[in-house]
Amino acid sequence: MAKKIESINNGGILLDVYNKVESWDKEKLDELSALYYKVLKLIGEDPEREGLKRTPSRIAKSLFFLTNGYQQNPCNIINSAKFKEDYKQMVLVKDIDLYSMCEHHMLPFFGKAHIAYIPDGYITGLSKIARVVDAFSRRLQVQERLTTQIRDCIQDCLAPSGVAVVIEAQHLCMQMRGIQKQNSVTTTSAFTGIFLENIQTREEFMHLIASKLH
């Protein structure tokens, strides 16, 4: 899926026109749209009314986008920008926006991921850390597994001296239905290497993600 801006000449005035270019597997899109058409009927709606005529297709496209992590290889993302570097101090990327969907109810959960690693010969591009978060979060998930998947991917693909991951998220399956606790926040953490073995290193990480340095 790609988006582009084209310019057109309107009486001598150059205007920017937004064009959205989307690419989908038509057979899968049609099949999923048909299922959502049936869902609308089952909940008592009229999928033929004006406001809903294109809704099944929109939902299908939205779901393909929200789960496009299944088509990504997170280790390849890291390896695409892996560099030799003699740096052995903490690298921290915090406040990474995170959006995922609970696999139990297919409702969103969202929040922030804070990720650090101690290099041991190699570093990776900072944006690749955020892309790894997207690759795993754009799937049906539970927060606990998401946390360890991010940790294990960075550890396995970059082989650092240690990795630390903390995720803070709000879950709509707790806020919109069920227990309906609107202000609840779930925090999960996962560590490897020096972050497990050295309490001072772990405390430094926790202090940094709690600090407002910017």
C-alpha positions in Angstrom: 0.0 0.0 0.0 1.4 3.4 -1.0 0.3 7.0 -0.9 1.4 9.8 -3.2 0.8 13.5 -3.9 0.3 14.6 -7.4 0.2 18.2 -8.6 -2.3 19.5 -11.2 -2.5 22.8 -13.0 -5.8 24.6 -12.3 -5.9 27.8 -14.3 -2.2 28.5 -13.7 -2.4 27.6 -10.0 -0.6 24.4 -9.0 -2.7 22.3 -6.6 -1.6 19.3 -4.6 -4.1 16.5 -5.0 -4.1 13.6 -2.6 -4.2 10.1 -4.3 -4.3 7.0 -2.2 -3.0 3.9 -3.9 -3.8 0.6 -2.2 -2.8 -2.9 -3.1 -4.8 -5.9 -1.8 -5.3 -9.5 -2.6 -8.6 -9.2 -4.3 -9.7 -12.8 -3.7 -9.1 -12.5 0.0 -10.5 -9.0 0.2 -13.8 -10.1 -1.5 -14.0 -13.2 0.8 -13.5 -11.2 4.0 -15.8 -8.5 2.9 -18.6 -11.0 2.3 -18.1 -12.3 5.8 -18.4 -8.8 7.3 -21.5 -8.2 5.1 -23.0 -11.2 6.9 -21.9 -10.0 10.3 -23.7 -6.7 9.7 -26.9 -8.6 9.0 -26.5 -10.9 12.0 -26.2 -7.9 14.4 -29.5 -6.5 13.0 -28.1 -3.9 10.6 -29.0 -3.3 6.9 -25.7 -3.6 5.0 -27.5 -2.1 1.9 -28.2 1.2 3.5 -26.2 4.2 2.3 -23.8 4.5 5.2 -22.9 0.8 5.2 -22.7 -0.1 1.6 -18.9 0.0 1.5 -18.4 -0.8 5.2 -17.6 -4.5 4.7 -14.8 -3.7 2.3 -13.5 -0.9 4.6 -13.4 -3.3 7.6 -11.6 -5.9 5.5 -9.0 -3.5 4.4 -8.6 -2.2 7.9 -8.1 -5.6 9.3 -5.5 -6.5 6.7 -3.6 -3.3 7.6 -3.9 -3.9 11.4 -2.5 -7.4 11.0 0.2 -6.7 8.4 2.8 -7.8 10.9 2.2 -11.4 9.7 3.9 -10.4 6.4 7.0 -8.9 8.1 10.1 -10.6 9.3 11.4 -8.6 12.3 14.9 -10.1 12.2 15.3 -9.0 8.6 14.3 -5.5 9.7 17.1 -5.4 12.2 19.6 -6.9 9.7 18.7 -4.4 7.1 20.6 -1.7 9.1 23.1 -3.7 11.2 26.5 -2.0 11.7 29.8 -2.9 13.4 30.4 -0.4 16.2 32.6 -0.3 19.2 30.0 1.1 21.6 29.2 -0.8 24.8 26.8 1.6 26.6 23.1 1.5 26.8 21.1 2.4 23.7 17.5 3.4 24.7 14.5 4.1 22.5 11.5 5.0 24.7 8.0 6.2 24.2 7.5 4.2 21.0 3.8 4.4 20.1 2.3 0.9 20.0 -1.1 -0.3 18.6 -2.2 -3.9 18.6 -5.3 -6.1 18.9 -6.2 -8.4 21.7 -6.5 -11.9 20.4 -9.2 -12.8 22.9 -11.8 -10.2 21.8 -10.1 -8.5 18.7 -10.3 -5.2 20.4 -7.4 -2.7 20.4 -4.8 -2.2 23.0 -2.4 0.7 22.8 0.4 2.4 24.6 4.1 2.9 24.7 7.1 0.6 24.4 10.5 1.4 26.0 13.4 -0.7 24.6 17.1 -0.7 25.5 20.1 -2.9 24.6 23.8 -2.9 25.3 25.7 -3.5 22.1 28.4 -6.1 21.8 30.0 -5.4 18.5 26.9 -4.4 16.5 24.2 -1.7 16.6 21.1 -1.3 14.5 19.3 1.8 13.1 17.1 3.4 15.7 14.1 3.4 13.5 14.5 -0.4 13.1 13.7 -0.8 16.8 10.4 0.9 16.3 9.7 -1.1 13.2 10.3 -4.3 15.1 7.6 -3.1 17.6 5.2 -2.6 14.7 6.0 -5.9 13.1 5.0 -7.8 16.3 2.2 -5.5 17.4 0.4 -5.6 14.1 -0.8 -9.1 14.8 -3.4 -10.6 17.1 -1.6 -10.4 20.4 -1.4 -10.6 24.2 0.8 -8.0 25.8 2.9 -10.5 27.7 3.8 -12.4 24.5 4.4 -9.2 22.6 6.9 -8.1 25.2 9.0 -11.3 25.1 8.8 -11.5 21.3 10.4 -8.0 20.9 13.0 -8.9 23.5 13.9 -12.2 21.9 14.1 -10.8 18.4 16.6 -8.1 19.4 18.6 -10.5 21.4 18.7 -13.2 18.7 19.3 -11.0 15.8 21.7 -8.4 17.2 23.4 -10.5 19.9 23.9 -7.7 22.4 25.1 -8.0 26.0 21.5 -7.6 27.1 18.0 -6.3 26.2 15.3 -4.6 28.2 11.7 -4.1 27.2 8.9 -2.5 29.1 5.4 -2.0 27.6 2.6 0.1 29.2 -0.7 -0.3 27.5 -4.5 0.3 27.9 -6.8 -2.5 26.8 -10.2 -1.7 25.4 -11.3 -5.2 26.2 -11.1 -4.0 29.9 -12.3 -0.5 29.3 -15.3 -0.9 26.8 -16.6 -4.3 28.0 -16.3 -6.8 30.7 -15.0 -5.1 33.9 -15.1 -1.7 32.3 -12.2 -0.1 34.2 -11.4 2.9 32.1 -8.2 4.1 33.8 -6.5 0.7 34.1 -2.9 0.4 32.6 -1.1 -2.8 32.2 2.7 -2.9 32.4 4.9 -5.8 31.3 8.7 -6.2 31.2 11.3 -8.6 29.9 15.0 -8.6 30.2 18.1 -10.6 29.1 21.8 -10.7 29.8 23.3 -7.8 31.8 19.8 -6.3 32.5 19.0 -9.5 34.4 22.5 -10.0 36.0 23.3 -6.4 37.0 20.7 -4.6 39.2 22.4 -1.3 38.6 22.1 -1.5 34.9 18.4 -2.5 35.2 17.8 0.4 37.6 19.5 2.8 35.3 17.1 1.7 32.5 14.1 2.0 34.7 15.2 5.5 35.9 15.8 6.6 32.3 12.4 5.5 31.0 10.7 7.3 34.0 12.7 10.5 33.4 11.7 13.4 31.1 15.1 14.3 29.6 13.7 15.9 26.4 
